[in-house]
Amino acid sequence: LLQNVEDPTRFILYEAYDSEDAAAAHKETAHYKTWRDDVAPHMALPRKGIKYRAIRPE
């Protein structure tokens, strides 16, 4: 979880997965669905996913 230093009300939650399938499977877990539903009312804007490619050693 990252907090914007200029606007402490803004956060970025980043997650890394080994594959698209792993990310999709995570979104089907009970704990993810509970988290998603619990945080939704606290969001100033709707959540949006932004995909990045990892540049790191394997």
Backbone as JSON Lines, residues from 0, in Angstrom:
{"i":0,"aa":"L","n":[0.86,-1.17,0.0],"ca":[0.0,0.0,0.0],"c":[0.9,1.22,0.0]}
{"i":1,"aa":"L","n":[0.66,2.13,-0.92],"ca":[1.43,3.36,-1.03],"c":[0.51,4.55,-0.76]}
{"i":2,"aa":"Q","n":[1.04,5.55,-0.06],"ca":[0.28,6.78,0.22],"c":[0.95,7.94,-0.5]}
{"i":3,"aa":"N","n":[0.16,8.73,-1.19],"ca":[0.67,9.9,-1.9],"c":[1.21,10.91,-0.9]}
{"i":4,"aa":"V","n":[2.45,11.36,-1.08],"ca":[3.05,12.3,-0.13],"c":[2.47,13.71,-0.26]}
{"i":5,"aa":"E","n":[1.94,14.05,-1.42],"ca":[1.35,15.37,-1.61],"c":[-0.13,15.41,-1.22]}
{"i":6,"aa":"D","n":[-0.79,14.27,-1.29],"ca":[-2.21,14.19,-0.91],"c":[-2.4,12.91,-0.1]}
{"i":7,"aa":"P","n":[-2.32,13.01,1.21],"ca":[-2.38,11.82,2.05],"c":[-3.73,11.11,2.05]}
{"i":8,"aa":"T","n":[-4.7,11.63,1.31],"ca":[-5.99,10.94,1.19],"c":[-5.99,9.99,-0.01]}
{"i":9,"aa":"R","n":[-4.9,9.96,-0.76],"ca":[-4.81,9.1,-1.96],"c":[-3.84,7.96,-1.71]}
{"i":10,"aa":"F","n":[-4.26,6.77,-2.1],"ca":[-3.48,5.56,-1.89],"c":[-3.43,4.74,-3.17]}
{"i":11,"aa":"I","n":[-2.41,3.92,-3.28],"ca":[-2.31,2.92,-4.33],"c":[-2.03,1.59,-3.65]}
{"i":12,"aa":"L","n":[-2.85,0.61,-3.94],"ca":[-2.62,-0.76,-3.48],"c":[-2.08,-1.51,-4.68]}
{"i":13,"aa":"Y","n":[-0.87,-2.03,-4.55],"ca":[-0.33,-2.78,-5.68],"c":[-0.13,-4.22,-5.28]}
{"i":14,"aa":"E","n":[-0.38,-5.08,-6.26],"ca":[-0.24,-6.52,-6.07],"c":[0.51,-7.07,-7.28]}
{"i":15,"aa":"A","n":[1.23,-8.14,-7.07],"ca":[1.98,-8.78,-8.16],"c":[1.6,-10.25,-8.21]}
{"i":16,"aa":"Y","n":[1.36,-10.73,-9.4],"ca":[0.98,-12.12,-9.62],"c":[1.88,-12.72,-10.68]}
{"i":17,"aa":"D","n":[2.02,-14.04,-10.64],"ca":[2.87,-14.73,-11.61],"c":[2.23,-14.83,-12.98]}
{"i":18,"aa":"S","n":[0.9,-14.68,-13.06],"ca":[0.21,-14.81,-14.34],"c":[-1.16,-14.15,-14.26]}
{"i":19,"aa":"E","n":[-1.77,-13.96,-15.41],"ca":[-3.15,-13.44,-15.47],"c":[-4.1,-14.42,-14.78]}
{"i":20,"aa":"D","n":[-3.84,-15.72,-14.97],"ca":[-4.69,-16.73,-14.34],"c":[-4.61,-16.64,-12.82]}
{"i":21,"aa":"A","n":[-3.42,-16.4,-12.29],"ca":[-3.25,-16.28,-10.84],"c":[-4.0,-15.06,-10.31]}
{"i":22,"aa":"A","n":[-3.96,-13.96,-11.04],"ca":[-4.69,-12.76,-10.63],"c":[-6.19,-13.01,-10.66]}
{"i":23,"aa":"A","n":[-6.66,-13.65,-11.71],"ca":[-8.09,-13.95,-11.82],"c":[-8.54,-14.9,-10.72]}
{"i":24,"aa":"A","n":[-7.72,-15.89,-10.4],"ca":[-8.06,-16.84,-9.33],"c":[-8.15,-16.12,-7.99]}
{"i":25,"aa":"H","n":[-7.25,-15.19,-7.75],"ca":[-7.28,-14.43,-6.49],"c":[-8.59,-13.67,-6.34]}
{"i":26,"aa":"K","n":[-9.09,-13.13,-7.44],"ca":[-10.34,-12.36,-7.38],"c":[-11.57,-13.23,-7.13]}
{"i":27,"aa":"E","n":[-11.4,-14.53,-7.18],"ca":[-12.5,-15.45,-6.89],"c":[-12.47,-15.96,-5.45]}
{"i":28,"aa":"T","n":[-11.46,-15.59,-4.67],"ca":[-11.36,-16.07,-3.3],"c":[-12.33,-15.33,-2.39]}
{"i":29,"aa":"A","n":[-12.73,-16.01,-1.33],"ca":[-13.67,-15.4,-0.38],"c":[-13.08,-14.16,0.28]}
{"i":30,"aa":"H","n":[-11.8,-14.22,0.65],"ca":[-11.22,-13.06,1.35],"c":[-11.12,-11.84,0.44]}
{"i":31,"aa":"Y","n":[-10.86,-12.05,-0.85],"ca":[-10.83,-10.92,-1.78],"c":[-12.22,-10.3,-1.9]}
{"i":32,"aa":"K","n":[-13.23,-11.15,-2.08],"ca":[-14.59,-10.64,-2.25],"c":[-15.07,-9.9,-1.0]}
{"i":33,"aa":"T","n":[-14.69,-10.39,0.17],"ca":[-15.03,-9.7,1.41],"c":[-14.35,-8.34,1.46]}
{"i":34,"aa":"W","n":[-13.05,-8.31,1.15],"ca":[-12.31,-7.04,1.15],"c":[-12.93,-6.06,0.17]}
{"i":35,"aa":"R","n":[-13.18,-6.52,-1.06],"ca":[-13.76,-5.66,-2.1],"c":[-15.06,-5.03,-1.63]}
{"i":36,"aa":"D","n":[-15.93,-5.83,-1.06],"ca":[-17.22,-5.33,-0.61],"c":[-17.08,-4.4,0.6]}
{"i":37,"aa":"D","n":[-16.13,-4.71,1.49],"ca":[-15.94,-3.89,2.69],"c":[-15.37,-2.51,2.37]}
{"i":38,"aa":"V","n":[-14.47,-2.42,1.4],"ca":[-13.82,-1.14,1.12],"c":[-14.61,-0.26,0.14]}
{"i":39,"aa":"A","n":[-15.5,-0.84,-0.62],"ca":[-16.23,-0.08,-1.65],"c":[-16.87,1.2,-1.13]}
{"i":40,"aa":"P","n":[-17.54,1.18,0.03],"ca":[-18.17,2.42,0.5],"c":[-17.18,3.5,0.92]}
{"i":41,"aa":"H","n":[-15.93,3.14,1.1],"ca":[-14.92,4.1,1.57],"c":[-14.12,4.73,0.43]}
{"i":42,"aa":"M","n":[-14.38,4.31,-0.79],"ca":[-13.62,4.81,-1.94],"c":[-14.19,6.14,-2.43]}
{"i":43,"aa":"A","n":[-13.32,7.12,-2.63],"ca":[-13.75,8.4,-3.2],"c":[-14.08,8.24,-4.68]}
{"i":44,"aa":"L","n":[-13.37,7.34,-5.34],"ca":[-13.58,7.03,-6.76],"c":[-13.65,5.52,-6.9]}
{"i":45,"aa":"P","n":[-14.3,5.03,-7.94],"ca":[-14.31,3.58,-8.15],"c":[-12.88,3.05,-8.34]}
{"i":46,"aa":"R","n":[-12.65,1.84,-7.84],"ca":[-11.34,1.22,-8.04],"c":[-11.13,0.97,-9.53]}
{"i":47,"aa":"K","n":[-9.88,1.01,-9.97],"ca":[-9.57,0.64,-11.34],"c":[-8.23,-0.08,-11.36]}
{"i":48,"aa":"G","n":[-8.16,-1.1,-12.16],"ca":[-6.93,-1.86,-12.28],"c":[-6.07,-1.3,-13.4]}
{"i":49,"aa":"I","n":[-4.81,-1.2,-13.15],"ca":[-3.85,-0.76,-14.16],"c":[-2.78,-1.84,-14.24]}
{"i":50,"aa":"K","n":[-2.58,-2.39,-15.41],"ca":[-1.63,-3.49,-15.56],"c":[-0.25,-2.96,-15.93]}
{"i":51,"aa":"Y","n":[0.75,-3.55,-15.32],"ca":[2.15,-3.24,-15.61],"c":[2.89,-4.54,-15.88]}
{"i":52,"aa":"R","n":[3.97,-4.43,-16.58],"ca":[4.85,-5.58,-16.82],"c":[6.0,-5.48,-15.83]}
{"i":53,"aa":"A","n":[6.3,-6.57,-15.17],"ca":[7.42,-6.59,-14.21],"c":[8.74,-6.6,-14.96]}
{"i":54,"aa":"I","n":[9.65,-5.75,-14.53],"ca":[11.0,-5.73,-15.08],"c":[11.92,-6.01,-13.9]}
{"i":55,"aa":"R","n":[12.26,-7.27,-13.76],"ca":[13.07,-7.72,-12.64],"c":[13.71,-9.05,-12.99]}
{"i":56,"aa":"P","n":[14.71,-9.43,-12.28],"ca":[15.26,-10.77,-12.52],"c":[14.23,-11.84,-12.16]}
{"i":57,"aa":"E","n":[14.25,-12.92,-12.87],"ca":[13.32,-14.04,-12.57],"c":[13.76,-14.77,-11.34]}
